[in-house]
Amino acid sequence: MRRLFILGLAFMAVSTAYAKVTVEKISYRGWPDSYRLTAGDYSLVVVPEIGGRIMEYSLEGINFLWENESEYGMTYPIKKEWHNFGGYKTWVSPEEYWGWPPDFMLDCGKANVEVLQTAKGLPMLRVIGAPSLSAGLFFSKEITLTESGEIEIKQRMHNIGPKTVQYGIWDVTQVKTPCFVAFPINPDSRFPDGLHYKIAESRNSTQFDFNEGYCITSYKGEPGDICSDSNGPWMLGFRDDLALVKFFGPMEKDAEYPDGGCSCEVFTSDPKLGYVEMEILGPLIKMPPGGQIELEGRWKLIKLTQSVTNEDRVLKAIKGMRGKGWIP
């Protein structure tokens, strides 16, 4: 097994509290048998019916993640058709390996969830995704909400096919708009301006800007897609007075990464849906039959002292968060 970037296991009954973190089984947006983890004012919800997605990560009742209201409570028969539910999911990279739409079973096939316990006594959800026999893969995740409200996610891809394959783990998180997204540009980037433009028109888009060593996305309702060989160690999303930190990196030396060598990506949707994707890309790793690869992630929602309404406020917030030691 290849490890990129934590958790002892023991059985735990649903609705039992460990320290200040609780877990309960609920109906969420019409999906039965969902799971809510709560730590003080923080909450996250995992929905097994649609692939074990995280559909809510909230602070004081405000969900930072985008949800497609038209898909609430919906499930579908297996067919080659994509449904955009929202939230956070795991995909296979690079996209050109599998085309479009995503594999139904990997994207939204019903997942199984076990409630376990970490070595620190916190409840943890072990999510086993539906296997795709056509792709020869399945995903599993271990999801923990800490007492401080951070999310720890261990994502794994498993090869159940007969051949050695080379794939990467693609962490896709859809967030609400209006919003801003920022990450550090690699000063030694392989790309002329630190970005690879997956949608050519994005090169001329006013949504994407460079300021003080950061790439800053200001959502303006334009479809766009950029990615970067950033070494992180974070990607930030800002909406009103909330900031979502997704920690990642650094890139593995001599490893092959998707999209020409990229570790993170920002996708902006058309205004009809109105969301932005904060994406983390793991390296492409060979998996023999029965093998697996792993990508760990850590998220944190932070309440700011004032709303982020423009690019100058983004820079001010980054400096303030660094000054408080919330980000490196």
DOLUM-841792 format. One record per residue (C-alpha): x, y, z. Coordinates in steps of 0.02 Angstrom, whole numbers, plus 50000, padded with zeros to 5 digits. Example, Ala and Ser with C-alpha at 12.3 -4.5 7.8 and 13.67 -1.06 7.14 Angstrom:
BEGIN
506154977550390/506844994750357/
//
This chain:
BEGIN
500005000050000/500625017549957/500295030850088/500275049150038/500105060050181/497795042750553/496605027050672/496365011950783/494695003150761/493384995850877/491494993950862/490365007550929/488475008650938/487545022250844/487095037950944/488475035051073/489535050151122/491425049651135/492115064551228/491255079651147/490895071250979/489255062250945/488605051750801/486795048250758/485835039950618/484615051850533/483565054950378/484395068850280/483565078550138/482465063350107/483905050650110/483645037950250/485035029850353/486205044750344/487475048750479/487775065150571/489355068450671/489275083350789/490625092250889/489975107750976/489435119950839/490195108950701/489225095950606/489505084450457/488305072750369/488745057250266/487415050050149/487715031650104/486265031149978/487245041849853/488995035049868/489435039750047/489605058250006/489865071450137/488375082750102/488545094450250/490005102350339/489305116350444/489755128450582/488365136050685/487095128450567/487845135850407/488315122650279/489835127650175/489535113950046/488425115949894/486925104449879/485845102149725/484085104649793/483305096849638/484145080349684/483605079749868/483105062049917/483385055149743/484165038349698/484275030749525/484415013949436/486125009649368/486395017649198/487615028549104/486935045049167/487695057649287/486755065949430/487555080849516/487045079049698/488355091049769/489435089249924/491095080149929/491525064249833/493025054249773/493385051349589/494705042549485/496025053349400/496475057649269/494795060549187/495405055349014/495655037649080/493785035349099/492935049048999/491205055349039/490055052349130/490865045449289/490645027049328/488935025849411/489445013649548/490995023449597/490085040149592/488425036549677/488195017949705/487515014149879/488905013250009/488985003350170/489435012650330/490135005950494/490275016550650/491965013150730/493115021350857/494825029250836/496295026150951/495865042951032/494095037151070/493225047250937/491815040250828/492365036650651/491355032050497/492085018650387/491265020450217/491415006050094/490885011649921/489985001049792/491184990949683/491264993849496/491594977649406/491834986749241/493174998249315/493854984849431/493884997349575/493025002749734/493315016949857/493355016650046/493485031050168/493765033550354/492965049850410/493225057650581/492605073950657/493795079450795/493315088350955/493955104650879/492815102550728/494135097150601/493745083350477/495055069750448/494775059150293/495755044050238/495275039950059/495765023449977/495585016449804/495584997349789/496014987349633/494844972349620/495204969349436/496374956549356/497684968949293/498914981449364/498234999049338/498905016549367/497685029249439/497605043449563/496355048549696/495365064249653/494565073349801/493115084049736/492245096249854/490835107449790/490555123649887/489215136949883/489355153349792/489645167949799/491365163149858/493245165149836/494555151349826/496415153849852/497985143149854/499875146749846/500695146449675/502265135749659/503725147949629/504595133949533/503055128949433/503235119149272/501875130449200/502325147849135/501155156949254/500925143049382/499285136649308/498685123749183/497075129249098/495975113949074/494675124948990/495635135848866/494465150648890/494955151349073/496615159049022/495705175348983/494405174249121/494355188149250/493845175149380/495655169349401/496975181549465/498735181349539/499105191749693/500565191049817/501015173149766/499245166349772/498005161249639/496335168749687/494695163349607/493265175849619/491695166849558/490775177149427/489605164149355/490755158549214/491175140349178/493045138049206/494355125349254/496145128049311/497395116849398/499125119149472/500695110549533/500545119749699/501435112249849/500045118949959/499995116250101/498215122650089/496765127949981/495565140650056/493745143950018/492915159850081/491055163150091/490415177750194/491305176250363/491725157750348/493335150150282/493565131950233/495365125850241/495835110150146/497615104850188/498645095150061/500385092249990/501805093849966/501935085049798/502945069049799/504625070949715/504785061549550/502965055749559/501825057449409/500295068349435/498745070349325/498365084549205/500175087449160/500795087049339/499455095149448/499065093349634/497525104449648/496125111049540/494735124149542/493175121749436/491835135149419/490085130349363/488845139449255/487685151449350/486165139949340/486945128849473/488165141149549/489535131349636/491425130349640/492435114449659/493965113949774/494905098549714/496465089549777/497385077649659/498475063449721/499905055949618/499625042449488/500175026049567/500235008349498/499094996049588/499284977349561/497734966349576/497194967149758/498214982949787/497664999749853/498235017749863/497835030849993/497635049650009/497335058350175/496475074950194/496105087150333/494785100850331/494365114950449/492965127750452/493455144350532/492355158950583/493155175550531/492935192550613/492275200250452/491545194650287/492675191750136/491895202049997/493335205549878/495115200549834/495895212749957/494875204750097/495495187650039/497305193350060/496905201350228/496065185350288/497545174550233/498745185750328/497645185550482/497465166550479/499335164350459/499645176550603/498515166150717/499385149950665/497815142950583/498745140150419/500625139150382/
//
